[in-house]
Amino acid sequence: MSKQSEQTRHLAEHYVDQLSDWAKITTKPLFGAVALYRNEHVFAMVWQGALYFKVDADSRPEYEEAGSQALGYTTEGQDHALKSYWAVPPDILEDDDSLREWAERAYQAALKSGRT
């Protein structure tokens, strides 16, 4: 396992612990990231040292207002973004109650998308 993927896995475990009072969360590696699942629905991703939550049309403006960015990556010299996952703002990460509220909205966005 690469050092980067090991760090990503440890960070994902940290967020699972931090959200353990909110819901039972499982994780799976996914294309170099770690996906966080609640009831078989991906609602979050940990990628390159950051936590990204699933967004929808209702929640995206709050992320934009906070200066957040969509999950992005580069392959074969091309920049790509998963526009349905946005970085959780630092002030939300530092407040357990806010983190749980934003996680619930991310989970609801995942349910609306109908994807597992």
C-alpha positions in Angstrom: 0.0 0.0 0.0 1.4 3.4 -0.9 2.0 6.0 1.7 -0.7 8.3 0.2 -3.3 5.6 0.2 -2.4 4.6 3.8 -2.8 8.3 4.9 -6.1 8.5 3.0 -7.3 5.3 4.8 -6.3 6.7 8.2 -8.0 10.0 7.5 -11.2 8.1 6.5 -11.1 6.1 9.7 -10.8 9.4 11.6 -14.0 10.8 9.9 -15.8 7.5 10.5 -15.0 7.8 14.2 -16.0 11.5 14.2 -19.4 10.7 12.7 -20.0 7.5 14.7 -22.7 9.1 16.8 -24.5 10.1 13.7 -24.6 6.8 11.8 -22.9 3.4 11.1 -20.5 4.1 8.3 -18.5 1.7 6.2 -15.6 2.4 3.9 -14.3 1.0 0.6 -11.3 2.0 -1.5 -12.5 3.7 -4.8 -10.1 4.8 -7.5 -7.4 5.9 -5.0 -9.9 7.6 -2.7 -11.9 6.1 0.2 -15.6 6.2 -0.2 -17.8 6.5 3.0 -21.1 4.6 2.9 -24.2 4.8 5.0 -26.7 2.0 4.2 -24.9 1.2 0.9 -25.1 4.8 -0.3 -21.8 6.8 -0.9 -22.3 10.1 0.8 -18.6 11.2 1.2 -15.1 10.6 -0.2 -11.7 11.1 1.3 -9.2 12.1 -1.3 -5.7 13.7 -1.0 -6.1 14.8 2.6 -9.6 16.2 2.3 -13.2 15.1 3.1 -15.7 15.7 0.3 -19.5 15.4 0.8 -22.1 14.6 -1.8 -23.9 17.8 -2.9 -27.1 18.5 -4.8 -28.7 21.7 -6.2 -29.9 22.6 -2.7 -26.7 22.2 -0.8 -24.1 23.2 -3.4 -24.6 27.0 -2.9 -23.4 26.7 0.8 -20.2 25.0 -0.4 -19.7 27.7 -3.0 -20.3 30.4 -0.5 -17.7 28.9 1.9 -15.1 28.9 -0.9 -15.1 25.2 -1.3 -14.1 23.3 -4.4 -15.4 20.2 -6.2 -13.3 17.0 -5.9 -10.7 17.3 -8.8 -8.1 15.1 -10.3 -5.8 15.0 -13.3 -5.4 12.1 -15.7 -3.3 12.0 -18.9 -2.8 15.8 -18.5 -6.5 16.5 -18.4 -8.2 18.2 -15.3 -11.4 16.5 -14.2 -13.9 17.3 -11.4 -16.6 15.2 -9.7 -19.0 18.1 -9.4 -21.3 16.1 -7.1 -18.6 16.0 -4.3 -17.3 19.2 -2.7 -14.7 19.7 0.0 -16.1 20.2 3.5 -15.1 23.6 4.7 -12.6 23.7 7.6 -14.9 25.4 10.1 -17.5 22.6 9.5 -14.8 19.9 10.1 -13.9 21.5 13.5 -17.5 21.5 14.8 -19.0 18.0 15.4 -22.6 19.2 15.4 -22.1 21.1 12.1 -20.3 18.1 10.6 -23.1 15.8 11.4 -25.7 18.2 9.9 -23.7 18.5 6.7 -23.2 14.7 6.6 -27.0 14.3 6.9 -27.5 16.6 4.0 -24.8 14.7 2.0 -26.6 11.5 2.8 -29.9 12.9 1.7 -28.3 14.1 -1.6 -27.0 10.6 -2.1 -30.4 9.1 -1.6 -31.9 11.6 -4.1 -29.3 10.7 -6.7 -30.5 7.1 -6.5 -27.0 5.7 -6.8 -25.3 3.2 -4.5 
